Amino acid sequence: MNQRIVIPEAGKVVIEEAPMPNPGPGEALVKVLYGGICGSDLGTYRGTFAYVSYPRIPGHELAVEVMEVPDNQSGVKKGLLATVNPYFNCGKCYPCRNGRPNCCVGNQTLGAQRHGGFVKYFTIPVERIYSSRGLGVRETALVEPFCISYHGVKRAGIRPGEKVLVIGAGTIGILAMLAAKHFGGEVYLTDVASGKLAYAEKLGAAGTFVNSSPEALREWTAKTTSGDGFAATVEAVGLPATFNDAVESAASAGRVVLIGISKRNIQDFNFTLIQKKELAVFGSRNAVRQDFAEVIDVMLASGLSADSLVTNTYEFADAGIAFREFSERAGEMLKVLLRF
């Protein structure tokens, strides 16, 4: 029997019976073991996500077991524990032609522009299946969100010893901190939720700050960086105010990376500050195959455990409760998993 989780409209989650899929040429049948509810899924539930339409099957942070697979050159075999690359691209547009499929102009990500992986069984092209290479099953469900953070941090070109500020202590922000530490940064986090900053401190943040106002953040930044500002700032929230914070907190000649997604526009922004500081501002979208390989290496080498990030696990049948409670208590919950 196959079942799927569907968000038919904002604020509503249902579980439906689904047909058992038949793999097409070059496709494998996979069974979902765990799925992470990410910020995009939560935005779909709340009606705030910029890239979604309804009804939508959410989900793209996945740990899967391969059930059926054709002969292939990728080493994918029946029984393999794996994650999947959920970013589908056209292969023809400018970024696709230039090795940047993650920002394809027609990008369709599972759970966003196309139906996602919160289905007990689904099919996917074999080349999109990546072995967990020894990671635990719950850790495997963390690979994709780590890739989002890792890809953005790589764009910042962080050098050893540089002071880095990550704005937002949700899952993506915490993982961005770990990625920046991997590249040698001295990493600080700020958020409005003190509870989430506690997780960052346990995982090795150099310092944290509860952001009560732009003025308070400005004063703390000056004190923390001896007046310089941060060599790199990583925005992992997706709000006009936090974009402003990222630009304000960056040092002159610094770098700013934007990972957060928003449906809101900035109404009043002093764009001359980018020119005045000669900032390098980078957007960051999705991830590429190499990021998955490198992230799995980092997770294996560091021994990163799901226990340090996963705060709540729900059964598949309780998906509606999971979305509702995550929405109501987002300031207290970090990584939320569904056990399929």
C-alpha positions in Angstrom: 0.0 0.0 0.0 1.2 3.5 -0.9 0.3 6.7 0.9 1.2 10.4 0.4 1.1 13.6 2.5 -0.7 16.4 0.7 -1.1 20.1 1.5 -4.3 21.0 -0.5 -4.3 24.6 0.7 -2.5 26.7 3.3 -3.1 25.4 6.8 -4.3 22.0 5.9 -2.6 18.6 5.7 -4.2 15.3 4.6 -3.0 11.8 4.1 -4.2 10.1 0.9 -4.0 6.7 -0.7 -1.7 6.7 -3.7 -1.1 4.2 -6.5 2.1 2.2 -6.4 4.4 3.8 -9.0 6.1 1.8 -11.8 9.6 2.9 -12.6 10.2 4.2 -16.2 13.4 3.8 -18.2 16.4 4.9 -16.1 14.3 5.2 -12.9 14.5 3.4 -9.6 11.7 2.7 -7.1 12.6 4.0 -3.6 11.0 3.6 -0.2 11.1 6.7 2.0 12.4 6.0 5.5 12.7 9.5 7.0 11.8 12.9 5.7 12.7 16.3 7.1 10.1 19.2 7.3 12.1 22.1 6.0 11.4 25.8 6.1 10.0 25.6 2.6 7.6 22.9 3.6 6.6 25.0 6.6 6.1 28.0 4.3 3.9 25.9 2.0 1.8 25.0 5.1 1.6 28.6 6.2 1.0 30.0 2.7 4.2 32.1 2.7 6.5 30.1 0.4 7.4 32.0 -2.8 7.8 29.0 -5.1 4.7 26.8 -4.4 1.2 26.3 -5.8 -1.6 24.0 -4.4 -2.3 21.2 -3.9 1.3 20.1 -3.2 3.0 17.0 -1.9 5.8 18.5 0.2 9.2 17.1 1.0 12.7 16.9 -0.3 14.9 16.2 2.7 14.9 12.4 2.4 16.5 9.1 3.5 15.4 6.4 1.1 16.0 2.7 0.5 16.3 1.5 -3.1 13.7 -1.1 -3.8 14.0 -1.7 -7.6 16.7 -0.3 -9.9 17.8 -1.1 -13.5 21.4 -1.9 -14.3 23.4 1.3 -14.1 26.9 2.9 -14.1 26.3 4.8 -10.8 26.7 1.9 -8.4 23.1 2.2 -7.2 21.8 -1.2 -6.1 18.7 -2.7 -4.5 18.8 -2.2 -0.7 21.1 0.9 -0.9 20.5 3.6 1.8 20.6 6.9 0.0 19.5 10.4 -0.3 18.2 12.1 -3.5 19.1 15.3 -5.4 15.6 17.0 -5.6 16.5 19.9 -8.0 15.2 19.1 -11.5 16.7 21.3 -14.3 15.9 21.8 -18.0 19.5 21.3 -19.2 19.1 24.0 -21.9 19.0 27.4 -20.3 22.1 29.7 -19.6 23.0 28.4 -16.1 22.4 24.8 -17.2 24.7 25.3 -20.2 27.3 26.8 -18.0 27.5 24.1 -15.2 25.1 25.8 -12.8 22.0 23.5 -12.9 21.1 24.5 -9.3 19.8 27.8 -10.5 18.1 26.7 -13.7 15.6 29.3 -14.8 13.0 26.5 -15.0 14.1 24.8 -11.8 11.6 22.4 -10.3 12.4 21.2 -6.8 10.6 18.3 -5.2 8.0 19.7 -2.8 8.1 23.2 -4.3 7.5 23.5 -8.1 6.7 19.8 -8.4 5.2 17.2 -6.1 7.7 16.1 -3.5 8.9 13.0 -1.7 6.5 12.7 1.3 5.2 9.5 -0.3 6.0 6.1 1.1 7.1 4.9 -2.4 8.1 7.0 -5.4 10.3 6.8 -8.5 13.3 8.9 -9.4 16.0 8.9 -12.0 18.9 6.7 -10.9 21.5 9.5 -11.4 19.7 11.5 -8.7 20.3 8.8 -6.1 23.4 9.3 -3.9 24.6 6.6 -1.5 24.8 7.6 2.2 28.2 5.8 2.3 27.8 4.7 5.9 25.8 7.6 7.4 23.0 6.6 9.7 19.5 6.7 8.4 18.5 9.9 10.2 21.7 11.5 9.3 21.0 10.7 5.7 17.8 12.8 5.9 20.0 15.8 6.9 22.3 15.7 3.9 20.1 17.8 1.6 19.6 20.7 4.1 23.3 20.7 4.9 24.0 21.0 1.1 21.8 24.1 1.0 23.9 25.7 3.7 27.2 24.4 2.4 26.6 25.6 -1.1 25.9 29.1 0.2 28.9 29.2 2.5 31.2 28.0 -0.3 30.1 31.1 -2.3 31.4 33.3 0.5 34.9 32.0 0.0 35.6 31.9 3.7 39.2 31.9 4.7 40.7 30.5 8.0 40.4 32.9 10.9 37.8 35.2 9.3 34.9 36.3 11.5 31.6 35.2 10.0 28.1 36.1 11.0 25.2 33.8 10.3 21.8 35.5 10.6 19.1 32.9 11.6 19.6 29.9 13.9 17.1 27.6 12.2 18.4 24.4 10.7 19.9 26.1 7.6 21.6 28.7 9.8 23.0 26.1 12.2 24.3 24.0 9.3 25.7 27.1 7.7 27.6 27.7 10.9 29.0 24.2 10.8 30.0 24.6 7.1 31.7 27.9 7.9 33.6 26.3 10.7 34.7 23.6 8.4 36.3 26.2 6.2 38.1 27.7 9.1 35.8 30.6 10.0 35.2 32.0 13.5 31.5 31.9 13.4 28.8 33.8 15.3 25.1 33.5 15.1 22.2 35.9 15.7 18.5 35.3 16.0 15.4 36.6 17.7 14.9 33.2 19.4 17.3 32.6 22.3 16.3 28.9 22.5 17.6 28.2 19.0 20.9 30.0 19.7 21.5 27.6 22.6 21.8 24.8 19.9 24.4 26.9 18.1 26.4 27.3 21.3 26.4 23.6 21.9 27.6 23.0 18.4 30.6 25.3 18.7 29.5 28.8 17.8 32.2 31.4 18.7 29.4 33.6 20.1 25.7 34.3 19.8 23.4 37.4 20.0 19.7 37.8 20.6 18.8 40.3 17.9 16.4 42.8 19.7 16.9 45.7 17.2 19.1 46.9 14.3 20.8 49.3 16.7 21.6 46.6 19.2 23.0 44.4 16.5 25.1 47.2 15.1 26.6 47.9 18.6 27.3 44.2 19.2 28.8 43.8 15.7 31.2 46.7 16.3 32.2 45.3 19.7 32.7 41.7 18.4 34.7 42.7 15.4 36.7 45.6 16.9 34.7 48.0 14.7 35.5 46.2 11.4 32.3 44.4 10.7 32.2 40.7 9.7 34.3 39.4 6.8 31.3 37.5 5.6 27.6 37.4 6.6 25.2 34.7 5.7 21.5 35.5 5.7 19.5 32.3 6.5 16.0 33.7 7.3 14.4 35.3 4.3 13.1 38.7 5.6 13.8 42.2 4.4 15.0 43.1 7.9 17.5 40.3 8.0 18.8 41.2 4.5 19.4 44.7 5.9 21.2 43.2 8.9 23.4 41.2 6.6 24.5 44.2 4.6 24.9 46.4 7.7 26.9 43.8 9.6 29.4 43.1 6.8 32.8 44.8 6.8 33.9 47.1 4.0 35.2 44.8 1.3 33.3 42.0 2.9 30.9 39.4 1.4 27.2 38.8 1.8 25.4 35.5 1.0 21.6 35.3 0.8 20.2 31.8 1.3 16.8 32.8 2.8 13.7 32.9 0.6 10.9 35.5 1.0 7.7 36.6 -0.8 8.2 40.2 0.6 10.0 43.1 -1.0 12.3 45.6 0.7 10.5 48.9 0.8 13.4 51.1 2.0 16.9 50.0 1.4 20.0 52.1 1.3 21.6 50.3 -1.7 24.5 52.8 -1.8 25.8 50.9 1.2 26.8 48.1 -1.1 28.7 50.5 -3.3 30.2 52.3 -0.4 31.5 49.1 1.2 32.3 47.5 -2.1 30.5 44.4 -1.0 30.4 41.2 -2.9 26.7 40.0 -2.7 25.9 36.4 -3.6 22.6 34.7 -4.0 22.6 31.0 -3.2 20.1 28.6 -4.5 19.9 24.8 -4.0 23.1 22.8 -4.4 25.0 20.8 -7.0 26.1 17.1 -7.1 29.6 17.9 -5.8 28.1 19.6 -2.7 26.3 16.3 -1.9 29.6 14.4 -2.1 31.5 16.9 0.0 28.8 17.2 2.6 28.7 13.5 3.1 32.5 13.5 3.5 32.2 16.3 6.1 29.4 14.5 8.0 31.4 11.3 8.0 34.6 12.9 9.1 33.0 15.0 11.8 30.7 12.3 13.2 27.8 14.7 13.1 24.9 13.0 14.8 21.2 13.6 14.1 20.8 13.7 17.9 22.5 17.2 17.9 20.0 18.7 15.4 16.8 16.7 15.4 14.5 18.1 18.2 11.2 16.4 17.2 10.3 13.2 15.3 6.7 12.3 14.3 5.2 9.2 12.8 4.0 9.5 9.2 0.3 9.2 10.3 0.8 12.3 12.5 2.0 14.6 9.7 -0.8 17.0 10.3 0.1 17.3 13.9 3.8 17.7 13.0 3.1 20.6 10.6 0.7 22.3 13.0 3.0 22.1 16.0 6.1 23.1 14.0 4.2 26.2 12.8 3.1 27.1 16.3 6.4 26.4 18.0 8.9 27.2 15.3 11.0 29.2 17.8 11.5 26.2 20.0 12.0 23.4 17.4 15.0 22.9 15.2 15.0 19.9 12.9 11.7 18.0 12.6 11.6 14.6 11.0 8.8 12.3 9.9 9.4 8.6 10.3 7.8 6.8 7.3 
